[in-house]
Amino acid sequence: MAIRIYLDEILKKRRMTSKELCRLVNITEANLSILRSGKAKGVRFGTINRICYYLQCDVGDILKFDGKLE
């Protein structure tokens, strides 16, 4: 996919587990795992908003375009 996910790196920088983020954002661990793996076909803006809020980051910190069309 042309959009790369850098959620794991941000979690490590913030010293937060994915389980903690799931609890804060109110999503299942399975859904976060799909997002982290890059296999998600879509994600709601509200979910991205909550992830960025609790990780104190910008959307561009966790989602990056790699310049390819796939």
Contacts in CASP RR format, 6 or more apart in sequence:
PFRMAT RR
TARGET T0000
AUTHOR 0000-0000-0000
METHOD contacts of the structure
MODEL  1
MAIRIYLDEILKKRRMTSKELCRLVNITEANLSILRSGKAKGVRFGTINR
ICYYLQCDVGDILKFDGKLE
1 38 0 8 1.000
1 70 0 8 1.000
2 65 0 8 1.000
2 66 0 8 1.000
2 67 0 8 1.000
2 68 0 8 1.000
2 69 0 8 1.000
2 70 0 8 1.000
3 38 0 8 1.000
3 63 0 8 1.000
3 64 0 8 1.000
3 65 0 8 1.000
3 66 0 8 1.000
4 38 0 8 1.000
4 63 0 8 1.000
4 64 0 8 1.000
4 65 0 8 1.000
4 66 0 8 1.000
5 35 0 8 1.000
5 36 0 8 1.000
5 37 0 8 1.000
5 38 0 8 1.000
5 62 0 8 1.000
5 63 0 8 1.000
6 61 0 8 1.000
6 62 0 8 1.000
6 63 0 8 1.000
6 64 0 8 1.000
7 32 0 8 1.000
7 35 0 8 1.000
7 36 0 8 1.000
7 51 0 8 1.000
7 62 0 8 1.000
8 36 0 8 1.000
10 55 0 8 1.000
10 57 0 8 1.000
10 61 0 8 1.000
10 62 0 8 1.000
11 17 0 8 1.000
11 18 0 8 1.000
11 21 0 8 1.000
11 55 0 8 1.000
14 55 0 8 1.000
14 56 0 8 1.000
16 54 0 8 1.000
16 55 0 8 1.000
18 29 0 8 1.000
18 32 0 8 1.000
18 33 0 8 1.000
18 36 0 8 1.000
19 29 0 8 1.000
21 32 0 8 1.000
21 51 0 8 1.000
21 54 0 8 1.000
21 55 0 8 1.000
22 28 0 8 1.000
22 29 0 8 1.000
22 32 0 8 1.000
24 50 0 8 1.000
24 54 0 8 1.000
25 32 0 8 1.000
25 47 0 8 1.000
25 50 0 8 1.000
25 51 0 8 1.000
25 54 0 8 1.000
26 50 0 8 1.000
27 47 0 8 1.000
34 40 0 8 1.000
35 43 0 8 1.000
48 59 0 8 1.000
48 62 0 8 1.000
48 63 0 8 1.000
51 62 0 8 1.000
52 58 0 8 1.000
52 59 0 8 1.000
52 61 0 8 1.000
52 62 0 8 1.000
55 61 0 8 1.000
55 62 0 8 1.000
END
